[in-house]
Amino acid sequence: MSGQSEEEMAAAWAEAMEQEGTPAPTPEAGAAPAPDAAAPDSARVLNQAEIDSLLGFGGEEKTEDQQTGIERIVSAGLISYERLPMLEIVFDRLVRITSTSLRNFTSDNVEVSIDGIISLRFGDYLNSVPLPAMLAVFKVEEWDNFGLLVVDSPLIYSVVDVLLGGRRGTAAMRIEGRPYTTIERTLVERLITVVLADLTTAFAPLSEATFRFERLEVNPRFAAISRLSNACVLVRLRIDMEDRGGRVELLLPYATLEPVRELLLQQFMGEKFGRDSIWESHLAEQLRHTELSLDVVLDEQTMPLSAVTGLRRGDCITLGTAPGSPVRLRCGDVPLFDAELGRRESRLAVRILREVSGQQD
């Protein structure tokens, strides 16, 4: 027995105890487990390569559809907001235009501001619409798609109160437990028509787009203009009329904006949307002052090479152009005008007859 190691003795003793039906005792605290003992799955430790692969930090290049680990977990519930610089400028114009239009519409002091511009899924927005509210479905004629305009309950009662001569300085009263009346729906439709007309004006410098009112709904389920999983841009507008007011929410699916996506991606360079009027004026002014050399072709002759090489100083070449003969004016190799040869005082002169098209001789 002295020739056996302690590990072999412990293994033989545990095997004998199992055959007799007695469970083998657990090893003492601090005792090292056998090297060949397999660790359970729950205690398995990941190596560095597996951790990097899980977190997406591997050195291999991945395409857009190849996502691993945490990237898929994060992207499953979120939508990447595609920044459209020009769209934000359009909404800024909408705020300025709507402020003036609503002041004329209500004959009251109206302030319009943007609460935020976010991107979310259409289904998530429908589930978050605060009820009661009015949902206006509109169509963009040129883009052949739809959008949504939501007017919340405080703004509805405020507009009705203002248009029907309610007292100033008191908040609009809201009556619970009843549907909207025909008068309230009619007044809100007029408000929506004003906002959609301003939206058409705001998009006009960028692209021709007519926002036409389609229908008014009070149930979000009947205002499904897109698939629930589609991404949308939501703009929240705050409308304040002294101590009254509410919120208007404008929802535009990305599918609606697709026809003008390239225009919305450009940078804002001034009121002309992507054009610098100062630089255009300067460039046009400099072009008008540019100097050009015009050549008058009096005659063209074909001569043998031996005659050309035999020309010496003092030789004369007779031109076959008489006064009144047609000649051509060129700028470099580009023909510009047909003219007539003549004389003014002691100098040769040409009189321009007509303009030549851009083709060369």
C-alpha positions, 0 to 999 in steps of 0.5 A: 500500500505504501507504493500507492499515492494518496489520490489512488487510495482515495479513489479506491476507497470511494468505489468500495463505499459505493458498492456497499451502498454508503455514500462517499464523504465529501472532501474537506474544506480547502481540499483541491478537486481532482484534476480530471473531474468535470465542472458542472455547466452552471459553473462554466466560465467563458474565456476572453474570446467568447466574451468579446464575441458576445459583446460584439468586440471581435476583430472581424468585420461584420455587415449590417445584417450580422448582429451578435449578442447585446447588439441584437438585444438592444436593437430589438426594442429601439428604433435608430432615429435617422437625422433629417436636418432639413426636416427640422428646418421645415418644422421650425418654419411651421412653428413661425407660420402657424403662430401667425395663422392661429392668431388670425384664426382665433383673434387671440395671442397664440404662442406655438413651440416645439416640445420635441422631435422623436422617432418611434414605432407606429404601434407604440404611438397608437398605444400611448395616445392620451384619450379622449382626443381627435385624430385627423388622418391627412393625405399628401397628394404628391407623395401618395401616402398618409400622416396623422395629426392628433389634437388633445382634449385640453386644446379642443376645449380651449379652441371651442372656448376661444372661438365661441367667445369664452371669458379670458383669464379662465381655463376651459371647462372640460365635461367628462363622460360625453362624446364630442359634439358636432360643433366641437368637431367642426371647429376642430376641423377648421383648426386642423385645416389651418395647420395642414395649410401651414404645413403645405407652406412650410414644405413649399421651398423644399418640395411641392406637397399638398396636405389634404384633410381626409377624416376625423377619428376619436378611436386610434384603432380607426386611424391605422395609416401604417403597419404597427412595426413601421418607424415614424417621426413624431413632432409635438407642438405646444399651443398656448393661448394666454392661460389656455392651450394644449398640444398638437402631435404630428406623426409622419411615417418614414414611408411617407417621407421617402419620396423627399428623403434625399432632399431632407438629408441635405444641410440647411444653407439659408432661407432658400433651402440648400442654396446660398444666394450671396454666393450665387449673386457674387458668382454671377457678377464675376462672370459678367466681368470676365474678359473673353477674346474673340477671333474673326476668321477672315479666310481659311486656305489649304496649302501644301506643306512645301509651300508652308515651309517655303514662307519667308519674312515679307511674303504675302498671303492673299485672303479671299475675303472681300468686304461684305463677305460672311465671316465667323467669330470664335472664342477659342474653338467655339463658334459664337456668331456669324458676321459680315466683314466691313470697314469702319474709318481706317480699320476692318470691322465686322457686323454680327448677323446672328448667333451660332448654335453650340456645335463646332465646325 
